[in-house]
Amino acid sequence: LGAKMSAAEIGQFLGLALTLLALVQAGRTIYQSFRERDAALVEWGKQVIDMMCDMEAVFSPFMCDQDRRKEAFLLSIRAGTLLDQGRLFFRNVSFRSQRHGFRVLILDQIVKSSYVVSKIAYCPDSDLLKATNDESRLKLWNCRREFVKILQSEMKYTLKRRKKNEIGESIDSNPSNWPTPDLRPWWRN
C-alpha cells in the first residue's frame, strides 16, 4: 500500500475485504449444510443397516416359525418407515413424459429386503419359506451390501480418504487358523 491512501481507496479496499469475507462465510455455510445433511444421512443409513441385519436374523435356524412371522411383520413395517424417511434424502427420478417418478436404486434395496421378510409375515406358505434360510439370508445380505455401496457413493466427497497402503487383507473365516497373538505385556519384550 502506498504511503497515503485516499478515503475512496480505503473504502474500495474495505469493500473488497468485506466482499471476500462474505464469500468465505457463504462457502463455509454451504459446506456446513452439506455436513449436516451427511450426518442425517449417516444416521438414517445406520438404521437401515441395523434393520437389514435384523432381517437376516429372522432366517436364523434358532427361531420358531411363529416368532419368525411376528418379527418379519414388525420388520416389514420398519422397512416402510425407513423407506419413507429415505425419500426425504432421495426424491423420485421423473421424466417429463411420465406423471409419476421412479424410485432411486438405494431405496430399491430397502424394498427388496422388505419383500423377502414380508413373504414370511403375510404368506406363510410362500416359496420363500420352502427355500433354505441360507438362500434368503444371502438375498438380504446382498441388499445390505448394495445399500452400503450406494450410500458410500452418495457421500463420496465427505468420506475419509484412505491410502493404498491401508488396504485390508484377506481374512480366513476360521479363527482357529489365525496365528496365536503374543499376550506378553509390552514391558516384557
Secondary structure, 3 states (H helix, E strand, C coil): CCCCCCHHHHHHHHHHHHHHHHHHHHHHHHHHHHHHHHHHHHHHHHHHHHHHHHHHHCCCCCCCHHHHHHHHHHHHHHHHHHHHHHCCCCCCECCCCCCCCECCHHHHHHHHHHHHHHHHHHCCCCHHHHCCHHHHHHHHHHHHHHHHHHHHHHCCCCCCCCCHHHCCCCCCCCHHHCCCCCCCCHHHC
